[in-house]
Structure formats: structure tokens, C-alpha cells
Amino acid sequence: MFAAMLFAVDAGYFIALALAPIAGLFLLRLFIIQHDCGHGAFLKGRHGNAWIGRAIGVLTLTPYDCWQRSHALHHANTGNLDARGFGDVDTLTVREYMERGRIKRLFYRLYRHPVFLLGFGPAYLFLLRHRLPIGLMKAGVIYWISALATNAVTATILVGIGFAFGPATTAIVFLPVLLIAASMGVWLFYVQHQFDDAQWDYKSAWSFHDYALTGSSYLEMPAVLRWFTGNIGIHHVHHLMSRIPFYRLPDVLEAHPELRDFNRISLRQTPRLFVLALYDEEQRRLVSFREAKRLAS
């Protein structure tokens, strides 16, 4: 698809751009395969998973070893209010938000705005943040190697394409595909953990299996989107047992039909979820800024 877009530019940029959403969906599916490699689920062997994940990371601009570590921390602490900040969307409780000063509240509101989360956020994450092992700089040399080696191979490929088609053509084709895939990925990740009845608690009352299930949603999608997203919408099952390959997740719903209605949300419901921004500890659910203000008063 990327090659077709490069050649289609000569016939008109908007013709090439029309292919970007499809190419973005394929890139998203590649990321899902990389994701499963990170869980040791795509292949049986550890080394096979690692090297396929690293190779795909060159295309997704995601250093495999760095992402695997931060994502493992996310899985290990889903729903734990005492262990936020690794591989997740920053979420404050109503109390924490009300205790902040006006400037910090403003920055948090900007961060949680859909334009930031689905626009600037994915661009920053995949174009800038992933270029260095942010958060893992003192965790070991492997993370520096992962980030810098991914950068070097990606740059080599893009420079080669740039010599063949020109740097401007390469940029106006590559960037839309990457940003579409990144925005779709962030949208998916958001709705998987930011929904009305998502459960959070402090470590003293938290347990891994309970909150893996109650802190993750089941996003119901049509068959074509399930294929492109690698069934990752069945996220409650994935968090409960991450070693299940994405292509076997529907089998779990067949074997355990009670999970089909657990935390189920539809595509139509997802836009409304982006108004949820704070966790109310008393009601044990996510609420909007407006509702939090009403509760506080």
C-alpha cells in the first residue's frame, strides 16, 4: 500500500492520500502483531517473537524492547491507583484534580481533550517520544540500543526511499499513514480502559485478576475491523490472560459466553467516552469534568 501511494503521487496527491486510511489499518495490524510478540503470544519461541517484534518496530516507529517493558508494567498494574503512569493514559481522581492549582488543572484539561489525545498526542508519541527510551533511561543499556537501533534502521529505509522518490514525496506519503495508524491505536487504547464502569482501587484493595477483568472493556466491532485490529477489542480477556494469541481471543468468547456482555461497549458509544476524565472514588466510576465539579460542590 505504501508503494502504491508513492507511485500514485504522480497521478495526483489526493489519489495517493485516499489510500492512506487503508495503509494505516494495515500498519495498525502490524502493530497488533508486534504487541502479541511482546507478550510472547504470536509464536511459540521467545527469540522468534523478539526479532519479529523488533523488525515490525522499524515500520511502526516503536522500539520493541522499550515498548515491551512499559507495556508489561501497564498490564501488571491495570486498575491500580498507586501504580499509574506506565504505558497508560494519565488519569487523576476527582480529589486529586480538585487539590491541584488552577494552572495544573488547565494543563490536565488540555491533555485530556480529544484533539490532544487523538491528534497531538499520537504524533508526539510515535515521532518524538519513542526516539529515546523515555522513562527507561536508567533501566539498562538494552533500552538505549532498542531505541537507537530502531531509529537507525527506520532512517536508513526512509533515506533510501527518499533518494528514489524524493524526500518531500516520502514525507507526504509516510506521515499520513503513520499518524492515521497512531491515532487509531490511541483511540483503541483509550476506550479499552477509559469507560464508565472501569474499576480502579488502591493497592491495599487491588488484585491483578479482578482488575485486569473489571478495568478493561470489550469493544464490539464488525468483522473487518476485528481483523485489522487483531481482535484487540476483546481486551478484558486479553488482560486476564495476555499469552492468548489475538487470533484465539474469539474462541474464548465462544467457550465462555458470559464474557460477551461483560463491560461491552459499541462503536457508537466510543465518542461519548472521551468526555470522561476523572475517577470518582466514591461512585467507583469515571466522570466528566462537569460532573466532577457538581460532585465537589
Secondary structure, 3 states (H helix, E strand, C coil): CHHHHHHHHHHCHHHHHHCHHHHHHHHHHHHHHHHHHHCCCCCCCHHHHHHHHHHHHHHHCCCHHHHHHHHHHHHHCCCEHHHCCCCCCCCEEHHHHHHCCHHHHHHHHHHHCHHHHHHHHHHHHHHHHHHCCCCCCCCCHHHHHHHHHHHHHHHHHHHHHHHHHCHHHHHHHHHHHHHHHHHHHHHHHHHHHCCCCCCCECHHHCCHHHHHHHCCCEEECCHHHHHHCCCCCEHHHHHHCCCCCHHHHHHHHHHCHHHHHCCEEEHHHHHHHCCEEEEECCCCEEEEHHHHHHHHC
